[in-house]
Amino acid sequence: MMTIMITTTSRRFALLVVVLALATLWACEAFYLPGVAPREFVAWDPVQPRVGRVSSAKTHIPFDYYELPLCEPVGKAKDAPANLGEILTADRYHDAPFQLKALVNETCKQICTLPKEGNGLRKALIVDRYDVRIRIDNMPAMYLQNRPTHGVSLRKEVQEEVPREIGYPLGSIRQVNGKRKLALNNHITLWITYHKLPPDSGSNHERARI
């Protein structure tokens, strides 16, 4: 609803303001900024996740994902096209060291084997509570502490837990037999929700948007 306040102007001028305001609204056109337009996927289409900075609310010192002793990309890491928000915040994303397939469920997919040389730095990052930023089709991944169980849908788990972190924690600190142990989150489960779209004319391929 649009509200126009009139003070000491004449009625003719007030009507002119209303007409001009409505004409301006009708002339507006919507458009997508580069890098933020939703994409449509067909089954088995490659879906490339992006990894960004590894940051901590404790230290406020961010790192680039590929600066750390984590999984290396296959070949040279590619920079993802930056959208307006990333340009303004100087936050760059790169192709993740793994790839997904649209509308295909995959389990137990090994990405890499981490070398022992980086154990010291990885432990320090876990102690300082570093999180890994990840995006899929420009949608940020949110972290759930508990995975949905049988009889509990992903939507219900999100509503009950209310995810508060963007990305996932690199690891955690646990108490085992009264001793503090550092655990690396080396198993990540991605739950991706999508919207089904009607098939194109002349094609029976299932389409979806993330």
Secondary structure by P-SEA (a helix, b strand, c coil): cbbbbbccccaaaaaaaaaaaaaaaaabbbbbcccccbbbbccccbbbbbbccccccccccccccccccccccccbbbbccccaaaaaaccccccccccccccccccccccccccccaaaaaaaaaaabbbbbbbcccbbbbbbcccccccccaaaaaaaacccccccccbbbbbcccbbbbbbccbbbbbbbbbbbccccccccccccc
